[in-house]
Amino acid sequence: ITLTDLARLYAGLARGGAVPDLVRRVPGSPPPCGEGPGVGVVQPDCEGGQRNHPHLQLLPTRGRRVTADEHEAERTIADPVSAWYVADILRGAPPPENALSGRIAFKTGTSYGYRDAWAVGFDRRVTIAVWIGRPDGASVPGLVGRASAAPVLFDAFSRFGGEPETLPRPHDALVVATAGLPPPLRHIRRDAPKTLEVTLGVPLKIAYPPDGSRVDLGLSEGARAQLALKALGGQPPLTWMVDGLPVSEGMRRQAAWSPEGAGFARISVMDASGASDSVVVRIE
């Protein structure tokens, strides 16, 4: 994979999952359609006539020429909602020292042996890819993407002038707190939210079955039995889940689950505030 491949990939995330063409301007030619020097992205308002533009060269993918069918197949990497989710996560990445957070979506990387450090960032209009390393590919101690390439990336964005433009959120994107998600999508944490109400109350805890226990329900003999689930504390209603799938929800702190067979199971419970607890047991 090349730096050009990375630039196309992240530029695609900035464009709702549609990977753009990258073009290189022929030396000495005027910049068409507002392109700057060097390598740029084909702009939507003039894309139709740039494929055969006399002053532009379409960059081949992965260092080789591709067929028209291959080219079209590589243009989409994700649907708009998925692309926005990834971009929103990357926008929350911790910035390098002395840089402001939340301004651009970016990702860094370091190759094995500290031979390459790279960083790619984007907003709605601009995607910048940075590589730092030795031409001969030799190792450079301490060469890390976050410490070496990310500061260059943020400095490059600051030189464009103006504020970075955030990506518009698709109308069907889901943005809610953990407690507002459907049970299968909730993030199970052992630490309860640090709110005054939760601090003063009894913390949520699974009382039965104990973590790491082995429960004999006679499944090896073909019996069909239910496993009792009990919790202490927390704010009702409680939602019980086994291996991420909901099995019970209600105001009571007791529930029951019918295993389909013997084996390990992760049992979790979440209350109305988002506090949760989990145990792993072996059913026999």
N, C-alpha and C positions, 0 to 999 in steps of 0.2 A: 504494500500500500504506500502511496506517495502523499506528499503534502497537498498536492492538487486534489487527490481523492478525498482527503479530510475536508478541504475547503468546500468541495461540492456537497459532501454529506451534510455538513452543518449549515450550509446555505440552503439546503433542502428543508431542514427543520425550520428555518426562518421563513420559508415560503409554504408552510402547510403540508410538508412532505413531498413537494414536487422539486426534484433535483434540477437545478438550472445548468445550462451549458456554460462552460468557461471559455473565454476567448483571449487570445494574445494579439495585441495590436502590432502590426508590421512596423518595424523601426522607421521613423521619419514620417509616418502617416498621421493625419489629423485624428483626434479622438472622436469617433462617431457616437451619437446618441448620448452624449454627456459622459462617456467613459473617461476615466483617468488613465495615467500611464501604466504600462505593465500588463498584468493579468487582471481581467475583470469579469463580471457576470453579465450575461446577456440580459438587457432590460426588457420588461414585458411590453413596453410601448413601442419597441422597434425590433422585436424578436423575429418577426416574419421575414425581414429583409436582410438579417445579419448572417444567415448561414452561408450565403455566397457573397458577402461583402468584400470588395477588393482590398480593404485595409485591415481585415481581421482574419485570423487563423483559428479555427475551432480546435481546441486541445483534445487529443485522443484520450480515452479512458484507459487507465492502467498501462500507459505507455504503448498502446497499440491502437490501430484503427478498428472501429466496430461497425457492424452492419446497421442498417436503419432499424431493423426489428430489435436488435440488442440495445440500441440507443434508446428507443422508446421504452423498453422494459426496465431500463435502469433509471428512468426519470422519476419514479415514485418509490419512496422508501417507507412511507407511513401515511395513514389517513390524517386529515387536518387536526382532529382532536388529539390523537396520540402524539403527533408532532408538537402540539402546543403543550401537552403535559411534560414531555421531555425538556422542552425549552424553558418552561416555568421552573422545573427542578434545577436546571443548570443556571438559571438566573439567581438562584439562592445559594450558589456555591460561595464559600468564603473567599474574598478577594485577596490579592497579595498585599503586603505591608504598604501602608500609606495610600491605599486605593479605596474608593467608595464602593460599598456593596449594592447589589440590586440594580446596577446600571446596565450591564450586558449579561447575556447567557454565555458561559464559557466552560471549557474543559481542558485539562492539562494532561500530559503523559510523559513518562520517562522510560526509555528502552533499557533492556537488560545490559548491565555493565556500564551504565551511565554514558552511553554513546550518543544518545539523542534526547533532546528536551524539546517538547512542542506544546503549543497552546493554540486553541482555536476559539474565537468568540464572535458573537453576532448580535445584532439587534434587527429591527424590521428592515433596515435599508442596507446595512453593511455587514460583510463577513470578512474577518481577517484571520489568516493562519500564520503562525510564527514557528520557525524551526531554528534551533541553536545546536551546534555541534562542530566537530572537526571534519574537514573535507576528506581526510583519509579514514574516517570512521573509528579513530582511536578513542579509548575511554578517557573521560574527563572527570576526575573525582569531584563529587558534589554537584554534578550537572543534573539538576532536577527541574522538571517542567514548571512546577509552581514557583520555584525560587528564581529561575533563570528566564524562562520564556513568557510567563504570565505578566511580569512587569513591563516587558516590551509590548505585549499585546495591549495592555491598558494605556500605555503611553501613545500607541498608534491611534487608538480610538479618541484620545483627548486631542490629537492633532487634527482630527476631522472638523472640529468646531461644532457647536451646538450640542444639545442633549440627545443621548441615544433614544431611539423610539422603541417602546415596548411592543411586543406582538399582541395584536387584538385577540381577546379570548373568544373561541367559538361559542355559539349560543348554546350548544348541547354539552359543553364541558362541565364536569361536576367539580365544584369547589366548596367543600364543607369541612367542618371539624370532624375529628375521629368519631365522636359520639353520634354524629348525624349520618354516617355511612351505613349502608346495608350491612348486616352482620358478617357476611363472608368477606367484606372488604375492610373491615376494621383492623387497625393495627394494634395487636395485643402487646401491652407493655406490663412489666411487673411493677413499675413505679406508678403510683397514683398521681393524678394532677395535683399540683401544689396550690390548692385553693383553701381558703379559711374553713369553708364548710366541710371539706373532706378531712382536713387536719383535725378538726374538733370531733368528727365522727369516728366510728369504729372502721378501720380499714377493711376492704374487701379481701377475703381469703377463702380458698377452697378447704373445707374441713374434711371432706371425704370425697374420693379416695385420696390418701396421702401421696405426696410426690415420690416417685420411685418404687411404689408398692406393686406387688403381684396379687391380683384378685382372681380367685378360682370360682368361676361361674359354671363349671362343668361343661364348657363348650367342647372339650376334647371328647366327651362322651355323647355328643350330639344334642345336649340340652339347649333349650332356648330360655334365657334368663335376662333380666334387666339389671343394670348397674345403678345403684342409688348415687345421686349427686347431691352434695350438701355444701352450702356456703355460709360464711359468717360475715356480718357487717355489710357495708356497701349501701347504695341507695337504689331501691327497687324502681322500676322493674329490672330483673336480671335476665341476661341472655346467655344461655349455655351453648357452647360449641365444642364439637369433637373433630379434630383435624381440620379446623377452619370452616366446618359446615354447621349451621345452627340446628340444634335438636330440641330446644325448649326456650320459651320466653314467658315471663309472668311475674307477678308480685311476690310469689313465694320464694324462699331460699332453698327449696328442695326440688329436685327433678329426677327423672329416670331416663336411662338410655339403653337401647337394645343393641348390643354389638352384633355385627354380621358374622364375626369369626374371631378366632384367637389372634393375638399379636399386640403390638405396642399401639397406644393411642395417646394423643395430646388433648387433654380436656381443659377448656378455658371458660371463664365466666367474665362478663362485663356488666357493669351497672349503668345507671342513667347518667352518671357524671363522666363516664369514660374510663373510670378506674377498672383494672382487670387483674386477674391472677390465672396462672396456668400450672398444670401438673402433667407429668408423663407417667403412665402406668402400663403394666403388662397384663393383658386379659388372657385367662386360660380357661 
